Amino acid sequence: MPTKPQPAETALSLLRARSLASAAQEEIEKLILSGELPAGDRIGEAEMALRLGISRGPVREAFRGLEEVGLVRFEKNRGVFVREIDIVEADQNYVVRGALEALAARILAEKVTDEESRELRGIIDAMTAAVAREDRAQYAALNHDLHRRIFEMAGNTKLSEMYGRITKELMLFRRRSLAPGPTLDEHREIVERIVAHDPEGASRAMLNHVEVARRRILAAYAP
């Protein structure tokens, strides 16, 4: 007669399964956001399990997690697909993103420390250097870091979670590369308003920045 699993063994098995599922979700998310798994592509459960070197159970759990954050969709009798974001949904996401980012900038401007101010200005200096080198990849990475740090410094977990989902969905939307020059001035203005402890100015500068990006995207994909 099989030995009944002990509570500690059961808990350990669950922990291992959850850890594998989390790791799988993180890896698949990277493949999606990097474009290696393009929007609209089907993701095979067996193929992904083989690729990651794990069983299908954690991959199945990872798919559920990715569905919750808006990166994949399930189709009955067809499988799992990378979500496709159309221009209408992208436009709506930009509107929400603008509101979230303006609020984060306002919150941070009210309490930013000298150390945080130096860090933000340091990122702007690095972005300026990237523009001078015409290094679009580095500029894009620094752009992401700046926005992420503003949310982290603002210290509102719920706000950060909502922003994370919106930005991931926007990354699914095929769009042209950032234009470093124009957005550098916008980013510099945002940081200077935050550092000056100007909540209204920081909020306004951030909202303007996102609105300019929104209009640029709409113009690029206009019929």
Secondary structure, 3 states (H helix, E strand, C coil): CCCCCCHHHHHHHHHHHHHHHHHHHHHHHHHHHCCCCCCCCEECHHHHHHHHCCCHHHHHHHHHHHHHCCCEEEECCCEEEECCCCHHHHHHHHHHHHHHHHHHHHHHHHHCCHHHHHHHHHHHHHHHHHHHHCCHHHHHHHHHHHHHHHHHHHCCHHHHHHHHHHHHHHHHCCCCCCCHHHHHHHHHHHHHHHHCCCHHHHHHHHHHHHHHHHHHHHHHCCC
